[in-house]
């Protein structure tokens, strides 16, 4: 296995809400970073910080020791890596490809296979956290892949995170991410229903937060996302459309495992209806807005 130096060159592809601040933290940590994004204008803020601009995904891979991809969907990840000018065409023996997108375990294993065929290594390393932690470098990274490869890449991953959890072999980082986001989807829907019940009962919503904080439910989530929901602030940190996609991936993965997730199935339908109601681009906490206006079933 070819060793990666303490400051390997990094290629970062996908500069959306999460990717841009993550790449910025790598630059701040002193890594040489080459960036690429389908919408080229998104590269300029990183170039202003010292990043190089890549011509296409394959060229970025050719010139990088470690390549990171961070996109929205399994289809996007596959196109970015396996497409005509994709990352896979530029991988070489000893390169590490790290996909930090939230995708299915099956997609992660497919990308791992493509990397391995080129003599490269692969980690699926999705993240827990949204725009704020991505900016602050305090994400939680859930890694799937060989422990030796993870150890080689820890300096890079640590520049973007506060915690790294090794879930196991390739695909298990993605599986753990789906299970984690399952709890977020459930939490947001349950909190929204509870808060609406409190409001319609004529109780000051702050009392709801006070009770949750005083009991065994205590969580920083209530002080951030919950407080924002109480104010009807749905500024986008993690878009509802992405949560809806993740819940669909949860259901698909569960079906492949022969596992029933009836509550998640109901929440999948709830988020799908919220998407259809035009809330796709708002934060996933806007599920409250949807429920607030939803007709009562007879």
N, C-alpha and C positions, 0 to 999 in steps of 0.2 A: 504494500500500500504506500503510495507516494505521500510523504508528510506535507502538511500545509503549514506554512510559516506562521509566526505569531501575528503578522499583519498581512494576511493574504489579500489579493485583489478580489473585490466583490462586484458582481453584476447584480443589479436590482431591477426587476421588471414588474411593472404594475404600480402606478403612482397615484392611486385613488385616496380616499379619506384616510385609510390606514397606511398604505404603502409609502406615501410621501414623508410623513413624520418618522417612520421607521428607517427609511433610507437616510434622512437627515441625522438621525442619532448615530448611524454608522460613520457618517462623515465627521461628526463631532468627536467620535471615539478615535479618529485618526486613520480610518481605513480608506484605501483608494477605492472609489466607487464609480462604476459606470452604470448609467441609468438608461432605461428605455420605457416608453409608454406609447400605446396606440395613438393617443392624442398627444402630439409632440409638444404642445405648449405647456403641458404639465411638467416637462423636464426642466424648464428654465429656473424655477426656484431652487432646485437642487444644484443646477450648474452654477448658480450664484453663490452657492456654499462650497463650490470646488469640485463637484462631480463632473465626470466626462459624459458626453452624450453618445449612446450607441446607435448604430445605423439600423440594425435589426436584431431580433433575438439570437440568431445563430452567431452573429459577429460579437455580441456581448459575451456569449459563452466561450468563444474562442479565446477571448482576451481576459478571462476571469478564472481564478482558482476556485471560487465558490459562486454559484449562481442562485439567486433567490427570486422566486416568483410569488406574487401576491395579487390575485385577481378574484373575481366575484363568484364564478360558477365552475362546476366541473368541465363544462364545454369550453369555457374560456381557458382553463388551465391546460386542457388537452391541446387546444389550438396553439397556444403559446409555446408548448414544448414539442408537440408532434407535427405541427403545420409545416408548410413548404419551406419557410425560413425560420423554423422553430429552434428552440434551445438545443434539442437533441442533436441537431446537425452540427453544432459547434462543440459539443462535449468531447473531452478527451480523457484518457486514462488518468485517474487521480483527481479529476474535478469532482466537486460535490454539488449536486443539485438539491436545493431545499425548497420545497413547495410549502408556503405558509398560508395558502388559501384554505377556506373551509370547503372541503369536497368530500365525496364518499370514499370509504376505505378502498373500494374497487378501483376508483380513479387513482388513488395514491399508489396502489400496487401496479397499476398499468404504467404510470410514470416511472416507478422504480425499475420496472423491467426494461423500459426503454433506455434509462440511464445505465443500468448494469450491462446492457448489450454493447455500450460504447466504452466499457471499462471504467465508468464513473460510479460514484456512490450516490445514494439518495436518502433524504430524510423528509418525511411528512411532518411539518411542524406548525400546525395551526395555532392561533393565539386566542387567549381569553382576555377580553378588554376591548374597549372601543377607542374613539378618537383621543380622549384625554390621556389614558395610559399609553397609547401609541406615541403621543407627543412627549410625555414625561419619561418614556423608556421604562415603564413599569408593567409591561404586559406579562402574562403568564404563558409560557410556551409549552405545548404538549407535543413531545417528539416521538415519532415512530421510526425505527431503523436501528442498525447496529450500534451498540454502545460505543465502540471505538470511533466510529464516524461522528457520533454526537460529541464525544470528548474533543475531537479535533476542531469542531465548530463552535465549542462553547464560548470562546472569546467574542465571536461574531454575534451569537444569539444573546449573550449577556449584555451587549451594548444596547439591546432593544427591550430588555425584560428585567424583571426582579426575581422571577422563579422559572426554572426549567424542570419539567416533569418528564421522565422517560417512561413512555407507556408500553414499550415493547417493540416488536418487529414492525416493518413497514406496514402501514395501514392502520395500526393501532392508535397512533396519534390522532388520526382523523376520526376514528371511532370514539375516542375519548372526548374529542371536541363536540361531536354530535350529542353525546350524553350530557355534556356540560351545557350546551345551548338549549337542550331540552328543558333543563331546569329554569333557564332564563325565560323561555317562552311561557312555561307554566306560571312562573312567578309574576310576570307582567300581566297576564290575563287574570290571574287570581287576585292580584292587588287591585287591578282596575275594577273588577266586579265588587270587591269589598268596599272600595272607596265610594263607588256609586251608591251602594246600599247605605253607607253612612250618610252621604249627602242627601239622598232622597228621604232619609229618616229625620232630617233636620239637625244633624249633629255637625259641629265644626270639624272639617276634615283633618285639622292638625291633631285632634284628639285621637284619630285613627293612627297617625304616625307615632304619637306619644305612647300608645298602648303597644304597638309593634316593637318600638325601641326599648320599652321597659321589660318585655318578656323574653321568652326563649327564641323569638323570631329575630332578635336584634341582628342587623346587617348593615354594612355601609351602603348597600344597594338602596335602602329606603331613604337615606340622607341625600343621595344623588338622584337616581332615577325616580324614586318615589316622590321626592320633594318637587321635582320638575313636573311630574304628572299632576300633582296637586295644584300647581300653578297653571296647568294647561300649556306648558312649555314643551313642545315636541320638536325642538331644534335637533337636526339629524346628527347623531353620533354613530348610530348603527341603523341603517334604513330598514323599514318594515319589510320591503321586498326581499332583503337578504335573510331576515328571520324567517319569512315565509318559505324561502328556498331551503333553508336549513331544516325546517320542520318536515318538508317533503323528503329530504335526504334521510332524516331519522326514520320516517315511516318505511321508506324503501329498504334501508339497511335492516330494520327489524323484520320485515317480511322475508328477507333472505335468510335471516337467522331462525325463522319459524316462531317469531315472538310477537305477541299481540300487545299493542300500546293504545288501548282505547281512549285514554284521556288525551294523549298526544294526537290521536286521530281527530278528536273533536276540536283541539286547538289548531290543527292544520286547516280544518274547514273554516274556523274563525278568522285566521290570518288571510286565507284565500278570499273571503268575503270582504275583508278590510282592503285588500289590494284592489278588488273590483270596485270598491267605493271611492277609489282615487287617492288612497293614502300611501301608495307605494314608496314615495320619496321621503316621507316624513319618518321620524324616528320610530322604532318598533313600539315605543311607549304610547304612540298614537292609537294603539288598540283601545285605549280608554275613550278616545274621541269617537271611535266607531261604535263601541258598546253604549255610549251615552245617547246615541241617536238611533240605535237599533230598535225595531218594533218589538213589542212584547208578544211572544207566541201565545195564541189562544188555547 
